[in-house]
Amino acid sequence: IHEEMLKDEVRTRTYQMAILNNRQLFHGKTVLDVGCGTGILSMFAVQAGASHVYAVDCSSIIEQAAKIIKANDYSDRITLIQSKMEDVELPVPHVDIIISEWMGYFLLYESMLNTVLYARDKWLKPGGLILPDKAVIYLSAVEQEQIKKERIDFWENVYGFDMSALKEVALLEPVVDVVDADSVVTNAVPILNIDILTCTEEDLSFITPFQLRANRSDYIHAFVAFFECAFTRIPKPLGFSTSPHSMYTHWKQTIFYLRDAITICEGEVISGRIECRSNKKNERDLDIGLEFNFEGRRQNVNKRVEFRLR
C-alpha cells in the first residue's frame, strides 16, 4: 500500500508542492507528521526548512522509515516515534504545523482523521497550521450497465449455479474502483464539507439532503462518491480531486450499486438524503444509508438502501 501511495503522483506531488512552495511557513518550525508511513512528508518538511519533525506511526513501516531517513541524512532533524498518537508524549509543549495524509476511501473509511483531530487538540499551538485543512465529499450518479452485470448480476448464474445469495451481499458493499467520466449522468453535489482546523469527531457522522440533476437522458445504475482535499491557509493554496473527471488517484471512486436501474430524462432531478456514521462494532467501518425519491416521465421511484463500507 505504501508503494501504491508513493506512486500516486497526484497525492504525493500535491503535498510536495504545498510544503516546498511555502518554505517561509516551515522555516525554523516544529512539525508533527501524523501517520508518517515511509516518512516522505517529514522529509519534505525538512527540505522546506523545518527545524524538527516528530513523525509518528504505530505500524512496523516505521522501521523502514528509519532506514530511509538515515540514508537521506535527516536523522538529526526527524524523530521517529512508533506509537499510537493518543499514547505519544512529545518533548515539546506544542508544534507549529501538523502534516498528515489521513484520507481513506470515501474520504472517511479507515481514515486517521480522528487521530489528526486528537493531535490537533493536544499538540497544535494556537494559530498553528494543518496540512491539508479542508476536505469535501461529493455525490453524483452514473450509468454502468455492463460493469454492474459483471460485478453484481454475475452471481445469478455462476457456471450454471444460482448464487444469488452472494448478489445480496455484493449489493450491500460499495465498490472502490475507477469510474469512467463518460458514465457520469448527473451533476455532483457536496454532501460533507469539513474544516480540519475546527471540525469535531461528531461532524464526521452526517445526514445530508441532495438533489442530482440529469445532464442527459440515460439509465442510472449507481451513485458515486469522490472527494477533494485542499491546502487553503497557505500563500500559494492548492488541492487535488478524486473525481472521475480528474487524474487517477489510488483512492479511485466509491460506487453504490442499485438493485434496479432508474430511467431518467435530461433535466430531471433525483432528490434524497445520505446518512453516514461509524459502525458501532468497528469505528473505522462505515454504515451508509441512501434514501431517494424520483418522479420522472418514465419512472417513479421511492427507496432506501443500506450499505456497509468494510
N, C-alpha and C positions, 0 to 999 in steps of 0.2 A: 504493500500500500504506500510506503514512503517513496518508492521508486515512481509509482504512478503519480503521486502528488508533485514530486520534483519535476517530472516530465510534463506536467500540466503548465504550459508556458503562460497561459492567461493568468493563472493563480500566482505563480512564482514571480513573473515579471512585474505584475501589479504591485506586489509587496516590495519588490526591489526598487521600483521607481518611487513609490510612496516614501520609502526610507531615504534612499540616496539622493533624491531630488529635493529633499528638505533637511539637508545636513545641519542647518542652523538650529533646528529644533532638537537635534540629537547631540550636538557638540557639548561635551562635558556632563552629559546627563546620565542618570542611573535608570536602567531599563529592566523590566521584568518580562520574560518570554514564557507565556503560559502554554504548556503542552508543546515543548520545544522540538520534539522529534529529533531530526538529524542535526538541528542547531543552525539551519541556514538563515532564519530570521535574526538570530542572535549575531551571526557573523555580518549580516547586512548592517545591523545597528552599530557594531564596532567600526565597520568601514565608514559609516556616516559620522563617527566621532564620539560615540557614547563612551563615557569614562568607565562604566562597568555594566555588565549584563548578568542578571541572575536567570538561568534557564532551568525551568522545572518540567519534569516529565516523570510519570510513575512507571512507565514501561521500560523494558530492557533495552530499547533502542538507545537509551542514554549512554550505554556502554560504547556503542558505535559513535555516538556524537562526541564522546570524549576523545576518541582516536582522531576524528575529523578535525576537531578544534585544535588538538595538539599539532596535527600535520600542517595546519594553516597558521601556526604561531599565535593563536589567540587565547591560550590557556591563562595568561595573566590578566585578561580582561573579561573572560566569560567564566562564571562559576556555575557548574552543573550540579543540580540537586535532584536525586531520584527519590520522589515522594509524591503523595497526593498533595495538591495545592493547599488543602484545608489543614494539613499537618505541618506545613513549612513554617519555619521561623527564620526570617532573613536577618542578616547582621546590620541592617539599616532600618531606620524608623519608617521610611516610605520610599517609593520610587517615583520618578518623574513621568515615565511613559510605560504603558503596558502594550506589548505586541502579542498577537495570538492569531493562529489560523485554527479557529474553533468550529467552523461550519461543517454541518453534516448534510446528508441527502435531505431534500425538503427543508433545507437550512437547519432544522432543529433535531433531526433524527440522529441519535448517538452524538449529538454535538456537545462541546465543552463550554457552552455559553454560561451555564450555571456556575461553573468553576471560574470563568472570567469575571463574572459579577461578584463572586466571593473575593477574588483577588483585588478587584476594584475597590470594594468597600473596606478591605483591611489594609491594603498597601499603597493605593494611589494617593498622591498628595492632592490637596485641593487645587483645582485648576489644571491638573495633570491631563495627559493625553492618552487615549486608547486608539489603537490602530488595528482594524478599521473601527469606525464609530457609528456607522449606520448600516441597516440591512432591511430589505423589503422582500416579502414573498408575493408572487403574482399567480393568478389562476386564469387559465383560458380553456378552450375546448377544441378537440381535434377529430378528424376523420382518420380512422385506422382499420378499415375493414379487413384487409389482408393480414395485417400483423395480429389483430385480435383473433382471427381464425387460427393462426399458427400458435398463439400463446394460450388462448382461453378455450376456444371451441375444439381444439385438438383433443381434449380429454373425452369428448363424446364418442370417439371411435379410435381406439389405440390398438392397431393391428387386429381389428375386428372385435375388440372388447370394449364394453361400456364402462368408462372410468369417470363418469360424470360427477362422482363424489369429489374428485380432485378438482373439477371445474369450480365447484363451490368454494373450495379453499383458495384457488387461484383468484377468484373474484374478490376475495377479502383482502388480498395482499397487493398494495401498489407496486408497480414495476419501475425500477430505475433504469432508464435507457435513453438513448438519443432519439429525439423526435424530429422528423423532417419538417423544416419550416413550411414547406408547401402543404403539409397536412393540417395546419392551423386554420380553423374555420371562423373563430371569433376574435374580438379584441382581448387584451389581457387587462385584468384589474388587480390592484393591490389588496391583499387580504390580511397582511400583517406588516406593520411599519415600526421598527424599533430603533431607538437611540441607545447605544450601548453604554453611553456615559450616564444615563439617567434611568433606564428601564429596571424593572424588578423581575424576580423569578415568576411572580404571578402574571406578569404581562405575556409570558410565553405560552400560556393557555388562553385560547381566544375563541370567540364566536363572532363571525364577520358576515354581514349580508353581501351579496354580489349580484350584479347584472351583467350578463355577457351578450353582446350584440353580434349577430352573424354578419360577416363581411362577404358571404356568398351563399348560395343555396347548396346544401350538402347534407351528409349524414354526420352525426356526432356519435362516436364510439367511446369517447373517454374525455375526462377532464385532465388537464396537465398543469402541474405547478413547477415554477422555477423561481430563482431568487437573484437579487442584486446585492452587492456589498460596496460600500463607499468609504473613502477616506476624505472627509469633508472639512475637518478642522485643521487643515494644513494649508500653507500659502499656495501650493500647487495641487488642488484637490483632484482626485481621480477615483475610479472604481472599476468593477467588472460585473458582467451579467452572465447568468447561465441560461439565458433564453434560447429557444430553438433558432432564433434569428441571429444569434451571436456565435463567436468562435467556440469550438468544443472545449469543455472542461470536464474533469473527472467526476464532477457532481452530476453531469448529464441533466435529465429532467425526471420528474416523478409523475407517473401515469396512473390514473384511477379509472380502470375499465368499468363500463356499464354493462349490465346483463343484456339490455336491449338497446339498439341504436335509436337515436332521436332524428327525425327528419325535420330539418329546419330550412326556412327560406331566407334569402338575403334581407337584412334589416330586422328580422325577428329577434326577440330577446328571451333568454333563459334567466329567470330570477331564482335566487336561492340563498342559502347560507352555509358556511362551512364552520365546523367546530373542530378544535384540536386541543388535546390535553395529553399529559403524560400518563402512561399506563400505571395503574396502582401497584402492580407487582414488580414492574421494572421501569424506573423513571426515565430511562433513555429510550424506551419504546414509546410509540405514539398511537393513540386512538383518534381516528379522524372520521367525522360524520359529514356527509354531504346531503343536504336537503334541497330539492329544486322543483320548480314549478314552471311549466311551459305550455302556453296556449298558442298554437300556430295554425297556419292554414291547412297543414297536412296531418297534424297530430296534436293531441293534448296529453301531457304527462305531469304527474304529481308523485314524487317519490322521495324516499330517504334511504340512503345506503351507508353502510358502516365499513370502514377499512381499518386494518391493523398494520402499521409500519413496524416490522420486527426484524 
